[in-house]
Amino acid sequence: MTPPNGRGLLHLAAAVDQEAAHDVSAHVELARLAESGGFDFVTLGDTFARSGFDALAVLARVAPATTRVGLVPTVTTTHTEPFHVQAAVATLDWVSRGRAGWCIDVSTTEGEARLFGRRHAAPVDALWHEAGQVADVAARLWDSRGSDARTRDEATGRFTGHDGLHPVDFEGDTFSVRGPSAVPRPPQGHPVRVVDATDRHARTTAARYADVALVQGTNPAQVGAIRAELQASALAHGRDPDELRVLAALTVDLGDGERAAEPGHGGGGPRQTAQGPLYRGGPVDLAELIAAWHGTGAADGFHLTPVEPRRDLERLVNGTAALLQHRGLFRTFYPGSTLREHLGLGRPANRYAVTGGTS
């Protein structure tokens, strides 16, 4: 299906963060709401800088309560073991039947470093370089165990196959991993990797390893310029730039009902705040803004963070998304079952199959 503007269908994602929620059912409710609107995926942030639940564990609970929407937790690559991180993300892909993503982030503060006591905080550019190496070795580990290794001993419940195993023998600057992974190759091959590329330090990692890049901007020109930079960098690193989806990131406050966008918002573009671009107005004007930005080719879609999660997500689904569907710009049903299929991304070949190994 080709939209009237001649571009690909929009991709929409929403954050389901709820700082005051101490019951996972609140996250289940929001994920189901996003799924009812056909959203590509939901994200759940995480950081060692605040107290709260583990995002990946919460979305593993959400997985069996949903059937189509992608599930993307933030998992930091700083102070964590790459082997454990990739295994946890691969397991989320299995329990969600191919709907897992991984928002890669770094931990920059000395306070977070003191929680572990292994090392002091490092410069941001060094942390993102390390994050790139973790993303690289994670993909190698996901490929390291072929499908024939999924032989399961019914008595012990352990995987026992030994054919198709490939040690990765990866030497990073701050870690080394021998492998292979303990988890069978994920249903998607590689779960979708997401990077917020607003910070310039994160852009090389996004261009080399991300499937989805999030970009903040108050107008299409700003977002389009970063998109062009990411695509050029992806090409320089040997990637097909069309394999990278770029979503504009907006915080949205849809207020108490339909009303015109406030000055400095909506048709005039979102207003820059300390937390990033903020749109404040009604769901109809937001649909107009999304359609206009998408029509310029600046972004493949939008990642929307509601100010009031329950209120604003309901208005996004039943107002903004419904209008975009009516205009033929956004899907009315999920054509596939995996997050990669929602995003129009292929399942990566197993690198060891290419060299004669077992996929």
Phi, psi and omega in degrees: 000126178254125180296162181302332181277001176080359179264171177293163178301147176297152169245133179235137177223156182221144173278140180241029179293137176217097188299328184272356185278124175240022176228120185297339180300333177294322177288323176300316181300315181291320179296319177296322179297314178298321179296323179295336178267001177080017181299147180296311181201164172244151177244152174224117184285163178202148177199150175282355184277357178216161176277154180154174181288159174285122187298318183294321179294321179297315182288335172294328175286326180289329187308306183289349179267000179228169183229340186228320189294140178289152185235115189233097176274153170278131175226119182286149177260001180262135180070006178246161180269124181306323181297316180291320181299310182296325180293321180293318179292320178297321179295320176299323178295322178292313186288339177264001180059048173089029181240017185271145168229177181214111175275109184280131179215169180235158179251117193256347191265156177292328177300318177293321179298322181293335178300330184258326178071017181271325183198165177279166175300143182249162176302148185300319181295326177291323179294321179287330173296317177297319179301322177297320179292325177293317177299322180295309183290331177299315180296321178296319179293322177299330179274352194281347181236110183289166184299332181288348180276005181275011176302128187241129176283113185296330183289320184256342183079005183265150173282130189239352182296146182237348176283153177075016177266137185225101173304141184265335176046056184264131177245105175269180179287331184237001181202165172221149181223129177267315183075189359285176178293153176274349184254135177303158181306130184299155179306323179276002188078291174235114172307151186293127179259129184241136177227131171283107186264017178297315176289126183302329181297335185271352192289325179295317178297319179298314183294325184277324193235342187280149169267331179227130175247133175261135186224130176265143177190154180262000176203163183300328182296317179297312181295317180297325180293319178291322177301314179298320178297316180295318181294320178295320179292320177300316179297320180295335178265014174085013179262157170280116182303335180288351177275357181253117176270134180245121180246132175285134184257123180228140165271135185235136175237102185268008168060209187259008180160184181288127178202160181293150178299138180290157178307135182088359180235185171052238185301331177275001182095153178297160179264137178286131176231175179297335180267000181116183182298133181238126172260129176231114181175207181258167181294332180290312179296327177295321176299321178296318179297314181298316180297320182292314179297316181297323180297335179281346184083011181290329184212157177275348181173199186223142168251117189248130179248109182288139175292314175248098192308308185293314182294308188286326179292323177298321180285330174296315184289308187274347178249287186298306183296321180298320178294318179295324176295317180299328180272003177075020182262344185224148185298152174253352176204163178274118181284342180225189184244343183257160178297321177301321179293321178301320185273357181072031180252140179285164175276119184300141174290151176286122184301331181281335174292323180298325182266013176104001179281191179258129182281000000 
